[in-house]
Each structure stands twice: as structure tokens, then as C-alpha cells.
Amino acid sequence: MKFIDEATIKVYAGDGGNGVATFRREKYEPMGGPNGGDGGRGGSIFVIADRNINTLVDYRYTRTFKAERGENGSGSDCYGKGGDDMILRVPVGTTISDKATGQMMVDLNADGQKVLIAKGGNGGLGNIHFKTSTNRSPRQCTKGEPGEAFELYFELKVLADVGLLGMPNAGKSTFIRSVSAAKPKVADYPFTTLHPNLGVVRVDSNRSFVIADVPGLIEGAAEGAGLGHQFLRHLQRTSLLLHLVDIAPFDESVDPVQEAKAIVNELKKYDQELYDKPRWLVLNKIDMLEDSAQKVADFIKAYGWDGPVFPISAISGVGCQALTYAIMDHIDQTRAQRDLEETPAQPITE
């Protein structure tokens, strides 16, 4: 199935039913009082996050959603039936924005989270509400209110702990195949990854994390070149970025240092917050170097990097286990710190 991560739809909540003006007409009460009922409430539209859904493909081809209108009131004090609500299900991690203003309305980042996005109109009032001591035969009634209508933009940002960053053919897909059960396409040409892949890396029986492989970046990606800029949004929820660099390119004219700097520049142009995330340097394909330790040291010096460095070979698995354990420790520390910040302070009792 094609990965669909954005969609634009129109939603129309149901209009309220109209109230009516009727009067009681019985055999011995030819001049009976008002008995017009109210109109029913229009159906509302809700969105719920569902972990069993992976893409927004349901909203790529069906773009208009209308909730049911409320029924009109009728005589004999009969109220109209309310319109049925409509529920739209989306993947966990979907953000919803108002297309007209661009303002984000909600971020559905938890399974089962439910939000009202278009409220149905209230039903109109029948003439039974307008009876007074001086107006015993009111002929007033009101129409139902229109339901809310919006044009919405759905954007899916995958929920991953770790994101892979790098040029095409840096070995990101090979790495995710090596450390997880995910099986993305791997080949010897650029842009084999055309949509994000998620893999669960299980370190031991009860410790695991999710890693996201997105299409590779090229220089000019922030301005729209290549494919990677379309999917950088999927790295925004991660707590750690792994910058994979092909330290042994087939083309001798390719400078790995310049490619690494180009990727970081594109990241900064795209999103400063994404650029500021913790980022580790992963030097891939060391199995293709004769003096890998020296080449790694030369690269780090030329690149000017002083952060964590992990030389690996994704295809043979060299260094991958140590890297995954280091990632797991980092994520555990991040989660513990977040839980500590979210825990309210306990009052001091004497």
C-alpha cells in the first residue's frame, strides 16, 4: 500500500431541524393551544486516533464528509430526531489544521484520543416555546442553525523514537533491516526509499524503540529538491537523530565530509527545532576500508565533530549492537526525564 501522509478534506456538520408552528385540533377543542415541536440537533463530526490505521489513504479519494441533518419538528409536541454523529478515524500521530488559516487545531498523538472538529447546528424552536399569558396562539417558530463547516488539512507525523538522516545510498534502509524486523527496499541506486519505513528494535525482552527511515536528503532539499523534504516532518517527533554517512563511497570524487555538512545545512534550513535535536554521527560501510580507524579519525577531524560517533557496517552488522544499546540507554534517560518533569510536585506535610 502506498504511504499517504497528508490529505485535505471538507467536513460539514449537520444542520439543525426546523421548529414548527402547529395547534391542537381535537373534537371538543377546536381552539386548542400551540403544540409545535422543536427540530432535532444536527449531527457533529468527530475525529478519533486509531492505532490500527497506518496511513491517511481513506481521505485521499473521499474528500467530502457530511453529517446527518436533524429532522424537523412536528405537531402534537413531537420533537425532531437528532442527526447521527459522524466519526472519522485517523492514524495516531495525525495533526489537524484549518486549511484557511493554517492554524493547527489538534495533535492526535494517543490511541483513542477523540476530538470534536465540526459541531452540528441546534434545532429550531417550535411555537410551544412562545406561548405567554398574553400570546396564547403564537405563530412564531425558528429555523435550525447551520452546522459548522471547515476545510481541514490532515498531516501524519509518524511516532518514532529515532530518525535516520542521510544522503541517498548512505545505508539507512540496510541499517534498519539489520537491527529490526522491517524489510525496506535496498538497491544500489538512489531513492530506493520512496516513503517512510518504521522498524521496532528490540534490545531485550522488555526494552524496545521505534526507528524511522525516511527518503534520503540531497542538497537543496529545503527548497524542494529530491524527495526527503516531503518526509522531514516524520523526524519532528523523534528524540534522537542518527546521521548516517557513507564513509566509503564508490565514486572517489564524492567527499563524505562535504555531503555530511550539506545534510546538516538542509536540516537547519528546514526546521531549527529539528536541527537542535540530539544528533549522533554514524559512519557506515567501515568494512570497505582497509584502515578504518584512521579514516574515521580523519573524517571526524575534517568534519569538526565533537559529539557521539559510531563506526558501523550495516550490511555485516559490525558495531550495530553497540549502537542499538546506546540508543536504548539514551531513550530510557529521555523518558525518565520527561516523566520527572510531568510529575506534579507533592505538597510538603508536617
PyMOL commands that set and color helices and strands:
alter all, ss='L'
color gray80, all
select helices_A, chain A and resi 58-61+127-130+172-179+221-223+228-235+256-270+272-275+286-288+292-303+320-342
alter helices_A, ss='H'
color red, helices_A
select strands_A, chain A and resi 6-12+45-50+64-66+86-91+94-98+104-108+114-118+149-156+162-165+197-204+207-213+240-246+279-284+309-311
alter strands_A, ss='S'
color yellow, strands_A
deselect
rebuild
show_as cartoon
